[in-house]
Amino acid sequence: MSLQQPDDNWYMDTGASSHMTSNAGTLSSYFNLSTNNKVIVGNGTEIPILGCGVKQLQPPLPPLMLNNVLHAPHIIKNLVSVRKFTSDNNVSVDFDRFGFTIKDMQTGKPLMRQNSLGELYPLLPTHQTQTSAPQALTTVSASTWHNRLGHPGPTIVSVLRNNNFISCRSVSTKFCHSCQLGKHTKLPFSLSTSSTCYPFDIVHSDLWTSPVVSNMGYRFYVLFLDDFTNFLWTFPIKHKSEVFNIFTKFHTLITTEFNCRIKNLQCNNGREYDNSSFHEFFQKHDMTFRFSCPHTSPQNGKAKRKIRTINNTIRTLLLHANIPPSKWHYALSMATYLHNILPSKSNKFVSPTSSLYLRHPDYNSLKIFGCLCYPHLPSSTTHKLDARSTPCVFLGYPSHHRGFLCLDISSRKIITARHVTFNESIFPLSHDPPTPASSYSILDSNPSPYMTHFINSPLASNDQTMPPPPSPTTSPTISPIVQQVTTPQPTHQTVAASPVPSPPMRT
């Protein structure tokens, strides 16, 4: 202390138990102490205390008070006890290597910032501190720094300011027009709070486009998902213009079978939904649309996620049996059927069938998609010594029959039959050249554009039931092989899930 020259500055000291000064003239309300009081300083020396008083900080500092300041004539530096200072003024003090900041205890609002260039933390700036601080830094606004730094976020400006790399009055909250034009992003989606109490209060719908035309000429499928029961209906279609006719049939099905009416349809605002036919039909039947905003598909997220789930199942079924992607509509029907009889995590592990029909589905007659099967051939179509069956590939369940769809391996005919025997350990098409796994990426939510080459790929041309792509004005010609079915083939524009979704009768 003897090496230090006394000055009038005040220094923040976290180790001082009281405020102390050597100059009683700076204090107000001074009181002499009649008793001999002493204080021990850092080197162990005792110095006398003659009195105490109050010190108020002068402008340009905030109106802060130093209460019970001890008058110690022999002390060299005027000390501010940080602990008593925060208690006297209800503030907090944050120290860093560049200085300290005084903040309001309740609001956290900075009251003053004092930089320190020496080894101590002066409360009142010395002449050297004042002249060495760049004056431009103390007058530049936060918005100016925001512009200088290339329009960063307020957090970046705050970090630079707190680390004393820049100096500004406060972090800017001013609205920046240039940021809105140059860096505008999509707003986050909040969790949906809508809920339904009854079936068909809300029906979700969406359309999926396939880069590969199926061997029946289907380019799309449309789905309808009941929000309450999670029950799903899917329809493969050839043109987007068929969506309205499909919906009217679906509406009739719901009205007839369940004696209910659809109240709301949640869908995107594509022209296949947002057209005069739909609006007139909805007005007539007192239904309402719930359109998603343009280019905002997450608002129709439930249908989008269901398409992803169904396509994952389709892809897995086709890969497991090595069935070409051109037969995706058969796997679609199977995937929809399985979805409706399996427990759903989103529905507390209750199957959609149980929720809608109030009974448990039967799993005993399920067979592996794509396995070897032998349908019984009627005697009217064979001679007495002809084979009574033929090896086929199991392709699922028909919509209007309690039976099985079987693809004849030799003739490529589709056979609908009730009496079928299965060998679920053999998959006949697995002996064909393996289909590359990348071929099934057409079932991705956003398939790559290069996948459209499968329309004319060797994989599609090897499928004997593959028709030419349909023109926009004419329906595709059905292959003669498909017409030579043993029993009439069901129309594939009916629901992919059977109205009463129980597996076919046991063989």
N, C-alpha and C positions, 0 to 999 in steps of 0.2 A: 504493500500500500504506500510505502514511503517513496517508491519510484514513480508513482502516478501523480499527475498534476490534477488538482481539483477543477471541476467544471460545473456548470449549471444544468447539465442534461440529467435525465432520469433513465435508469437502466432496468430492464426487466430481469428479475432474479427468481428462479424457481426454488432456490435454497433459503431465501430470506424468510424469517418468521414474521417480520413486520416491515412496514415502509419506514425508511430512514433518510434523513437529510442533514447536512452540516450547516445549512443557511435557514435560520428561523424566520427571516424576512419574507420568504416565499410562502409561508403558512398563514392561514386565517384561523381565527378562534384559537389563539395560542394559549396554552395553560402551562404554568410553571409547576414542576413536580417538587414537593417539599422533601421527599425522601430521596436518598442516594440510590438511584437505579443505574444498573450497568448492563451492557450487552457484550457478548463474546463474539469477536469477529473471526475470520477464517484462520488466522495464524495463532489463535488462542489468546490473543490480547483482550483485556477488558477495557472498554471505553465507556465514559459516563453518559447518561441520558439526562438532559436538563429539563425537557418538557415535551409536549406533543401538540399537534394541531391538525388542520385539514388543508388539503391541497386540491384545487380544481384545475383540471387541464385547460389550457387556453387555446383559442382558435389558432390555426385551422383544424386542430384536433377535435374529436367529438366531445361533448360536455360530460366527461367522466370524472369521478371523484376518487381521491385517496384519503381515506379516513384513518384517524389515529396514527399520523405520521410522527415517528420519534425524532426528537432533535438531538443529534449526536455530533457535537462540534468537531470531533477528531476524525470523523469518517471522511474518506476521500471521494467516494461516489455516492450520488443519490440513488437509493435502491427502491424498486417497486416490488413488493412481495406479490408474486403471481397469484398465490392462493387467496390472499386477502383482496387483491384487485378484482378477481372474478366474483368473489362474494359481495364486495361493495357495490358492483355495477351490474350484477346478474348477466355476465358475459362469459365467453370462453375464449381461450387464447391458443391458436395453433401455430407451432413453431416448425420451421423448415430450415434448410441450410442457407436460404437466401434472406430470411427475415421471419416475420410473424404476422398473423392476421387476427384481429379482434372481431368476434361475431356476437350477435345477439343470442342469448341462451335459448329463448323460446322459439324464435323464428329461424335461427341459423343465418340470418342476413348479415353479410360482412359490414362492419362499421368503419373499419380503417385497416389499411395495409401499410406496414413499415418495413422497408428493406434495410438490410444491414450489410455493410461492406467490411466491417472489422470483426474482432473476436467477440464483441458484446452485442446486445440487442437494445439499442437506445430507443426510448419512447418518444423523445422529442428529437427531430433530425438536427444534426450538427451542420455547420456551414459546409463542411467537406461532403457530407452525405447529400445535401441539397444540390450542390453544384455538380456532383458526379453523376447524378441520376439523369438520364436522357429526358429532356423536357417533352419531346415528341411522344414518348411512350405514355406519359401521364395524361395527355390530352386527346389521344386518338380513341374514338368510340369503338365498341365491340363490333358494330356492323361494318366499320371500315376495315378492321382486321379480318372479318369474315370475307370481305371482297378481296383483300390483299392475298389471303391464303388460298384463294381458288374455291371459295364457297364450301368449306368443310362443315360438318355437323357441329352443333353447339358443344358437344362433348370434347371435340378436339380443341376448340378455342379455350374451353375451360381448363383442360390439362396444361396447355401452354401458359395460360395466365397463372395457374396455381404454382407452376414450376418457375415462375418469374422470367420466362423466355420472352414474354410480351407483357405489356401493362395496359389495361383498359378499365373503364369504370365498372362494368359488369358484363356478364355473358349476354349476348344479344338474343332476344326472343322476337325480334322484328321479323315480320313476314317477308320472305325473299321471293320476289316474282321470278327472278332468273332461275332459282333452284326448282321452282314448280315446273318451269318449261324444260329445263335440262335434265332433271333427275326424278321426275314424277314416277312413282311406283304404285302397284296395286295395293289397296288397303287390305289388312288381314281379315280373314273370315272368322267370325265368332261362332261358337258352337250353336247348333240349331236348338231352339227352345220349343219348337212346335211339337205337339204330341196329338195322338189320335185315341179315341175311346172306343171306336167301333170299326169293323171292317169296311173298307172302301170309303172312309172319310177322305183319305188322300190316296190317290193312285199315282205312282211315279212311272214315267215312260221315257224311253230314249230309243234312238235308231242307231244300229251299228252297221257300218259299210265294210264289206269284205273285198279285198283286192282280187280275190279269186272267185270266179263264178262257180257255184256248185254244179254237180252233174245233173241237177234238176233245173238249172238256170237261175238259182237264187243269188242275188247280189247283196241283200240286206237281211237283217232280222230286227224286228221291233219287239220290245218287251214291255210288259205292264206288271208293276210290283205293288202289291197292297202294303201300305205303310204299317197297318196294325198287325197283321198276321205274318208279314214277310213272304206271303205266297206269291209265286211267280208264274206268269204266262209268257211264252215266247212264240213268235210267228215268223217264219222265214218268208220273205217276199222278193219279188223280182224288180219292182219299181217303187220309188218313194211315194208315188201317187196312190198306192194301195193302202197307205196308212189309215186314211179316213174310213174306208170300207172295213178294214180289219177292226178298227175301234168300234164301229157301229155293231159288228157281230159280237165283239167282246162285251159291249154294253148290254146287248140282248141276253148273252149268256149269264151275266151277273144278275140281271133282273129276273130271268126265268128260274135259275137254279137256286139263288140265295134270297130272292124276294127283297133285294136291296137295290139301292141306287148309288151310283158314283157321285160324290159331292164335289171333289176337286181333282183336277189333273195337273200334276207337277211335271213340266217338260221344258225343253229349250224353246226358243222362239223361231225355229226353222220353219220354212214355208210348208213343210209337210204337216205341221200342227197349226200354225198361224195363217189360216186361210178362211174364206167365207163359208165353206161347207162346215168346218168345225164350229165356227162361231154361231152359225144358225142352229146347228144341232144342239150346242150347249145352251143357247138361249131357250130353245124349245123344251129342254129337259131340266132346266134350272140348275145347271152345273157351272162351275167357274174354272177358269184357267189360272195356273200359278206359273207364269213364264219366268225363266231366268233372263237376266239382262244380256244384251248382245255381247258375245265374246267373253262370257262369264260362266263357263260350264260348271265351276264348283258349286254354283247355286242349285244345280241339278245333280249334286254329288252322290246321292243315294243310288240313283239309277246308273250313274257312271261306275260306281264301285261294284254294283251287281254285274254289269257287263264284264268288268275285269275278272270277277270271280267265276262267272260262267265260262268265259273264254279260257281261263286257266284249266278248268275241268275239261273242256273240249280238247284242248291241246294235249292234256295228259291221256285222255281216252284214246285219241288218235295215235299218239306215240307208242302207247303200250301195245296196241294191236297192229302197228305199222300200217294203218289205214291212210290213204292219200288225203291231203287237205281238201280236195274237191268234194269229199263226202262230209264236210263239216256240218251240214244241216241234220244229218242223222245223229251225230254226236251232240248237237245242240238240243235235240229232243231228249236224248238220254240224260244230258247234264241238267236240264230243267226238271226232269222227273226226279232225279236223285236229290237235287236241291230241295224239293218240296217235301221229301220224306226224311231228310236228315235233320238232327237237332241243330238249332241256330244259336250261336253265342249271343247275338244281339237280341234274341228273344228268350233269354234265360234258359238256353239249351232245351227248348221245346221246338218240335218240328213245325214248319208252317202248316202241314196237313192237320196236325193235332190242334193248332190254333184256329184253323178255319172250319174244319169238319167235326171238331170235338171228339175225335177218336184217334187211336194210334195206328200208324200205317203198318202193313204187313211186309216183312223183309224176306220171308221164306222163299219166294219165287224169283228173287233177283238173280240175274246171271251176269257174267263178265262180258262187257262190251267187246265185240270183235272176236269172241271165241268160236270154236268149231261147234256146229249144231247140225242136226239131221231132222228136217221137217218130214212129216208123213205125207206121202203123195196119194191123192185119192185114186181108187181103182178105176174110176171113169177116165182117167188120163193116162193109164198104163195098161199094158197087156198083162196077162196072168203071170208070165215069167219075167216081167221087167222088175227092176229094182223098186222097192217100195219107199225109198228115200234117196236123197242126194246130199253130199257134203255142202254145207253153206257157212256163211259168216253171220253171226248174230249182230244185228244193227239196231236193236232196241224194240220198243213197243209201239204198235200203231195207235193212232188217236181214237179211232172209232171201232176197234175190235179188242176183245180180251184175248190177245194172242201175242205173236212174236213176228218181227220183221227179219227175214232171212235172205241173204244175198247168195244166190247159186254161184258157186265158184266157177263152174264150167261154162254156163250160159250167160252169166251176169244178169239173170232175172231176179226181181224182188218177189219173194214168196211170203204171203201172209198166212200163217198157220197157227193152229191151236195145239196140235199134237207134235211136240218137238222134244228131241233128246239132245242133251248138251254134253260136251267134253270141254270143261273150263280150263284144262291144262294145255290145250293146243290152240294156237292162233294161226290159221291157215295163211294169212297174208304176211306173216313174219318170214316165210320162205322166199318171198319176193325180194328184189334188191332193196336194201334198207333206205327209207326216206330220210334225207338229212334233217337233223333237228332244226336247223335254221329255216326249213320250209314252213314250219308251223308258227313262225314269228308273225304270220299274217293275223294271228289271233291276239297280238299285242294290242294294248289300248291305242297306241299311236304307231301303226306299222310303218316300216320304212318304205319310201316310194319304190325302191328297187324290187320289192316283193311282187309288184304287178306283173312281172315277167312270167309268173306262174300260170297266167291265163293261157299262154301258148307254150308252156314248158312241156318237155317230154313226159313229165310225171302226169300232167293232165291228159296228154294225147294217148297215153297207155291205158287210161280208164275208158273202157268201151262204152260207158253210158254218158260220156261227156258231150253235151250238145254245143253248138256254136254259141258265142255270146249273143244275147237278145238285142235287137235293135230298139231304139227308143219308141218306135211306133208299132212294132209287131211283137207278138209273143214268141218265145223260142219254140222251135219244133222239138217235140219229145222224141227221144231216140226210139226206134222200133224195138230195140231190145227191152226197154222199160215197158213198152206196151204189151209184151208177151208174158205178163205175169200170170202165175197159176191162179191166183184169186185177185179180185180188183184191188189195186193199191189205193190207200186212203189219200185224200187230197191233203197236201202239206201246208195249205194255208189255214188249216184248223189249228187249235191250240196245241202246242207241243206237250203240255202237261194235260193228262186226261182229266176231264171235269171231276171225276171221282178218283183221286190219285192213289188207287190201290194197285199193287202189282198184278199181272195177269194170272189166270188160273194155273194151278200147279199141273205139271205134266205127269 
